[in-house]
Amino acid sequence: MYEIRIHGRGGQGSVTAALLIAKAAFFDQKISQAFPNFGVERSGAPVEAFARISDKEIRTRSQVYHPNFVIVQDATLLAQVNVFGGINTETVVIINSNYPIEEIPHLPKGVQIYLVPATETALEILGKPIVNTLLLGYFAAITGLISLDSVKKAVEERFAGEIQTKNLQAVEAAFHAAEKLEPQILTGEFKPSKVLKKTENLSEIIVGPGTTMNNLTGSWRTFKPVFDHDVCVNCAKCDLNCPDGCIFEVKDEVNSRGKHFREVDLDYCKGCGICAEGCPVKAITMVLDEK
């Protein structure tokens, strides 16, 4: 039996990715299961999804604590979530990132790691940073656990119309790109990381008042708002509409018209884009955050 754990953020399609993996395995005449692990998290919050593939009946229904494969949809999760908990030197890791392996922190040594530019390709094909079907194509080619034909059949069942066409194109592009990839392995001693099961040390998740300030939700972001200070009329509509209250008035500076303007606290901005959509003078533009 092979176990897969997917780490992503709310809205990135982690749950759909797990379901599509399981569906593709089913079409390949294998036994499979898929399920998520999340609560009331909002868009951008860390979530997990799991899948299992086997030639025999799968009796276990627990979460995946010792995965054969780990898929990381957003590399910023590496600093927030123990995505490598329970892995070993045989685990294969697929990470959505454009950066060289030497520039990515928190990576384990002695483990096969594939770095794939899924966000970049998703923006080209889908027009959105939704990377689940791309990572599905990479996973199929890298692992050989599911066939390209079955992945495409699963996508065809899940989506319709233009969305289906684009996602099929994304799967094909990722699958063929992965055929040219080689795993990268950081040299050094492998140090296992324990998975904290949900029933262990519950006292560690009980926090005191005011501690939400410690949760820097800016790491959830894919796009960030950029303000044109000279266009801004300081109407404060962006401030009023921001669901996280992270837009503020810059009081010690003025723009070229002698007016104060607004700016965003990127430590907490999740890049939802509500400010840009509601700006009456179009002073805010959402741009890809190259963090």
C-alpha positions in Angstrom: 0.0 0.0 0.0 1.2 3.5 -0.9 0.3 6.5 1.3 0.2 10.1 0.0 0.0 13.2 2.1 -0.8 16.6 0.5 0.0 19.9 2.2 -1.6 23.0 0.8 -3.7 26.1 1.7 -7.4 26.6 1.7 -8.5 27.4 -1.8 -5.6 25.7 -3.6 -7.5 22.5 -4.3 -5.7 20.1 -1.9 -8.8 18.1 -1.2 -9.6 17.9 -4.9 -6.1 16.7 -5.7 -6.4 13.8 -3.2 -9.8 12.8 -4.7 -8.4 12.9 -8.2 -5.4 10.7 -7.3 -7.8 8.2 -5.7 -10.2 8.3 -8.7 -7.3 7.9 -11.2 -6.1 4.9 -9.2 -9.6 3.4 -9.3 -9.6 3.8 -13.1 -6.3 1.9 -13.1 -8.1 -1.0 -11.4 -6.6 -0.3 -8.0 -8.1 0.1 -4.5 -7.9 3.7 -3.3 -9.2 6.2 -0.8 -9.0 9.9 -0.2 -10.0 12.3 2.6 -9.1 15.7 4.0 -8.2 17.1 7.4 -9.3 20.6 8.0 -11.8 22.5 10.2 -13.1 26.0 9.7 -10.0 27.4 8.1 -10.4 30.2 5.7 -8.9 30.6 2.3 -5.1 30.5 2.6 -5.0 28.6 5.9 -2.9 25.4 6.0 -4.8 22.2 5.2 -4.0 18.6 4.6 -5.4 15.9 2.4 -4.6 12.2 2.2 -4.8 9.4 -0.3 -4.0 5.7 -0.3 -3.4 3.3 -3.2 -3.2 -0.5 -3.0 -3.8 -3.7 -4.9 -5.6 -5.1 -1.9 -8.4 -3.9 0.4 -7.5 -0.9 2.5 -8.7 -1.4 6.0 -7.0 1.6 7.8 -9.0 4.9 8.0 -6.5 7.0 9.9 -4.6 10.0 8.7 -1.3 9.4 6.9 1.5 9.6 9.5 4.3 7.9 7.5 3.8 8.8 3.9 5.5 7.3 0.9 4.9 10.5 -1.0 4.5 14.1 0.2 3.1 16.8 -2.1 3.6 20.4 -1.0 1.4 22.9 -2.9 2.9 26.0 -1.4 6.6 26.2 -0.3 5.8 28.9 2.3 4.3 26.1 4.4 7.7 24.7 5.1 8.2 27.4 7.7 4.8 26.9 9.3 3.8 23.2 9.1 5.8 20.1 9.8 5.2 18.8 6.3 8.1 16.3 6.7 6.8 14.6 9.8 7.0 10.8 9.6 9.0 10.6 6.4 12.0 8.4 5.8 14.8 8.2 3.3 12.5 6.3 0.9 9.9 9.0 0.9 9.6 11.0 -2.3 8.8 14.8 -1.9 7.2 17.0 -4.6 7.4 20.7 -3.8 5.8 23.6 -5.8 8.7 26.0 -6.0 10.8 28.0 -8.6 13.7 28.4 -6.2 16.9 26.4 -6.3 17.0 23.7 -3.7 19.9 25.5 -1.9 17.7 28.6 -1.3 14.8 26.7 0.2 15.0 26.4 4.0 13.7 23.6 6.2 14.4 20.8 3.7 15.4 17.4 5.0 18.7 15.8 4.0 19.0 12.4 2.3 15.5 12.5 0.8 14.5 12.6 -2.9 13.0 16.0 -3.6 11.4 17.2 -6.9 11.0 21.0 -7.3 8.4 21.9 -9.8 7.2 25.3 -11.1 3.5 24.6 -10.8 2.4 28.1 -9.9 4.1 29.6 -12.9 2.5 27.1 -15.3 -0.9 27.4 -13.6 -0.9 31.2 -14.3 0.0 30.6 -17.9 -2.6 27.9 -18.6 -5.4 28.5 -16.0 -4.9 32.2 -15.4 -5.0 31.4 -11.6 -2.5 30.1 -9.1 -4.5 26.8 -8.6 -1.9 24.1 -8.9 -3.7 20.9 -7.9 -4.1 19.4 -11.4 -0.6 20.4 -12.4 0.8 18.6 -9.3 -1.4 15.6 -10.2 0.4 15.4 -13.6 3.8 15.7 -11.9 2.9 13.1 -9.4 1.7 10.6 -12.1 4.9 11.0 -14.1 7.3 10.9 -11.1 5.8 8.0 -9.2 4.2 5.9 -12.0 1.4 5.0 -9.5 -1.3 6.3 -11.7 -1.5 6.5 -15.5 -1.9 9.7 -17.5 -5.0 8.3 -19.2 -6.6 7.6 -15.8 -5.7 11.1 -14.5 -7.3 12.7 -17.6 -10.4 10.6 -17.1 -10.6 11.7 -13.5 -10.3 15.3 -14.5 -13.0 14.9 -17.2 -15.4 13.5 -14.6 -14.6 16.3 -12.2 -14.7 19.4 -14.4 -16.7 20.5 -17.5 -16.5 23.0 -20.3 -13.5 25.4 -20.5 -12.3 24.6 -17.0 -12.1 20.9 -18.0 -10.1 21.8 -21.2 -7.6 24.0 -19.3 -7.1 21.4 -16.5 -6.5 18.6 -19.1 -3.9 20.9 -20.7 -2.3 21.5 -17.3 -2.1 17.8 -16.5 -0.5 17.1 -19.9 2.0 19.9 -19.5 3.0 18.8 -16.0 3.3 15.1 -16.9 5.6 15.7 -19.9 7.6 18.3 -18.0 8.1 15.8 -15.2 9.6 13.2 -17.6 12.7 15.4 -17.8 13.1 15.9 -14.0 15.6 14.2 -11.8 15.3 14.1 -8.0 17.5 16.3 -5.9 19.0 15.1 -2.6 20.6 17.4 -0.1 23.8 15.7 1.3 24.0 15.0 5.0 22.5 12.9 7.7 18.8 12.2 7.5 17.1 13.3 10.8 13.5 11.9 11.2 10.8 14.3 12.3 8.0 13.0 14.5 4.4 13.5 13.5 2.3 15.0 16.3 -1.0 13.1 16.2 -4.1 15.0 17.0 -4.6 13.2 20.3 -1.1 14.1 21.7 -0.2 17.1 23.8 -3.5 18.9 23.4 -2.3 21.5 25.9 0.1 22.8 23.3 -2.7 24.0 21.1 -4.5 26.0 23.9 -3.3 29.6 23.6 -3.9 32.7 25.5 -5.7 36.0 24.6 -4.1 38.2 22.0 -2.0 35.5 20.5 -3.5 35.9 17.0 -0.9 38.7 16.5 1.7 35.9 16.5 0.1 34.2 13.5 1.7 36.0 10.6 -1.0 35.2 8.0 0.9 37.1 5.3 2.6 33.8 4.5 -0.7 32.5 3.2 -0.5 34.9 0.3 0.1 34.2 -3.4 -0.8 37.7 -4.7 -0.2 41.0 -2.8 -1.7 44.4 -3.2 0.5 47.2 -4.5 -0.7 50.8 -3.9 -0.2 53.6 -6.3 0.1 56.4 -3.7 -0.3 59.2 -6.2 -3.7 57.8 -7.4 -5.0 57.0 -3.9 -7.5 59.6 -2.6 -7.5 58.1 0.9 -11.2 57.3 0.8 -10.5 54.4 3.2 -12.8 52.0 1.4 -10.0 49.5 1.2 -9.5 49.8 4.9 -13.2 49.3 5.7 -13.5 46.3 3.3 -10.3 44.5 4.4 -11.5 41.3 6.3 -8.2 41.3 8.3 -7.9 45.0 9.1 -4.4 45.1 7.8 -4.7 48.4 5.8 -3.7 51.6 7.5 -3.3 55.3 6.8 0.3 56.6 6.4 0.0 59.8 8.4 3.6 61.0 8.3 3.8 61.1 4.4 1.8 62.7 1.6 1.6 61.9 -2.1 2.3 64.2 -5.0 -1.1 65.9 -4.5 -0.4 66.6 -0.9 -2.8 64.0 0.4 -2.2 61.2 2.9 -2.5 57.6 1.5 -3.1 54.0 2.5 -0.7 51.1 2.7 -0.9 47.4 3.7 0.7 45.4 6.5 2.2 42.5 4.5 2.8 40.5 7.7 -1.0 39.9 7.9 -2.4 40.5 4.4 -3.5 37.2 2.8 -3.8 38.6 -0.7 -7.6 38.1 -1.0 -7.8 41.1 -3.4 -11.0 42.6 -1.9 -9.2 45.9 -1.5 -8.3 46.0 -5.2 -11.8 45.0 -6.3 -13.4 47.7 -4.2 -11.0 50.6 -4.9 -13.1 53.3 -6.7 -10.0 54.9 -8.3 -8.1 51.7 -9.1 -5.2 52.7 -7.0 -4.5 49.1 -6.0 -3.1 46.3 -8.2 -2.7 42.7 -7.3 0.7 41.3 -8.3 2.3 37.9 -7.8 4.2 37.9 -4.5 7.7 36.6 -5.3 8.5 35.8 -1.6 
